[in-house]
Amino acid sequence: MRYPLQHDGSVTASVNISVLKDCFFRPSSHLAVETTLKRCTCRKSRAEMRRNSTLARPTHDDAGARFVSPRRQVPAAVDWRRHGYVTDVKNQGKCGACWSFSAVSKERRRNARARETADPGAKPPTNDIARHDSDVRKSGINSARNRIGFALTGALEGQHFRRSGRMVSLSEQNLIDCSGGDYGNEGCDGGDMAHAYKYIIDNGGIDSEKDYPFEKKKGRCRYAAGKAVATAEDFVMLSEGDEVQLMQAVGSAGPVSIGIDASPVSFDFYDQGVYYDESCSSRDLDHAVLVVGYGEQNGLKFWLLKNSWGEEWGEVGYMRLARDTANHCGVATYASYPLV
């Protein structure tokens, strides 16, 4: 299989990815770089998670509050992990609940490698390239509902920290178990950020991960109102496809939950560098992650994304995605954050 990956601002190389046999990819251009992939065994479980994934655009009633551009210019680069807005990287396992993680989490850097790769002024890694995993999904934005929970908790964790000064890891399991029914989420089979925010608002809060730990499967709702640690008053849904507005939101408010297309093979096996794959769609979204910052390195602008596939994936659980490249992978197609 051949997928074009961008090495720098002007050169695009075509690479061969051998997943089942050698588990490495070898660029065929004169830039020849050989990089060992993290593992081959991850493809099956993530492909399984994607098969039932659906991420629906909000209806008129789900649109949330209007985004107001900040009066001051946002910084040229930001990493909210440096300011305590982000919790540790989590792992959703085979449960398709990335939608819950994105909305709830904001993460501190785990080690020197995470600091170096996210710092625009740091020495670049050996390979500024990336990888991606594919599966056929339903067409349109409707395909990304599956992983919104992890994305949602991340955004709420950051806003809760901003308001209270206390970082608390919030419960994705609370959303998986309790935000179905009238809210329309389907636990490990899919969910929607707008509907999850509505549940938290109507419910008057969400429990902590400590009191309501992640179980990687849907169970009965055990929310305890007396143990709620964070809530939201409303949420903001950013303009579709507007990377400038996304930068303003991340730069001024903090981490933002987004839906993206994670279907290319190179995404699944991403290891390090600024990720770009021409096959990535800006409309067919099947995954949800948390934007925790942005920057530029060696002339390559990037978004800093926190995933929910554990620390073994990517740059200690993070990815740098190409920024200002026509809404690459749909990074700005479906973006939101809570108001607390």
Protein Blocks (a to p, Z undefined) as FASTA:
>chain_A
ZZdddfblmbccdddddfklnopacdfbfklpcdddfblklmmmmmmmmmmgccddddfk
lnopaddddfbdcdfbdcfklnopaccdddekjaccklmmmmmpccddfblmlmmmmmmk
bccdfblcdddddddddedjklmmmmmmmmmmmmmmmmmmmmnopacdddfklmmmmmgm
jnopahjnoccfklmmmmmmmnopacdfklmccehiacddfbdfklpcbdcfbdcdddeh
iaklmmmmmmmnopcdddddfkbmklmmocbdcdddfkbcfklccbdcddfbdcdeehia
cdddddfebjkgcjehiacddehihhgghlmmpgcdddZZ
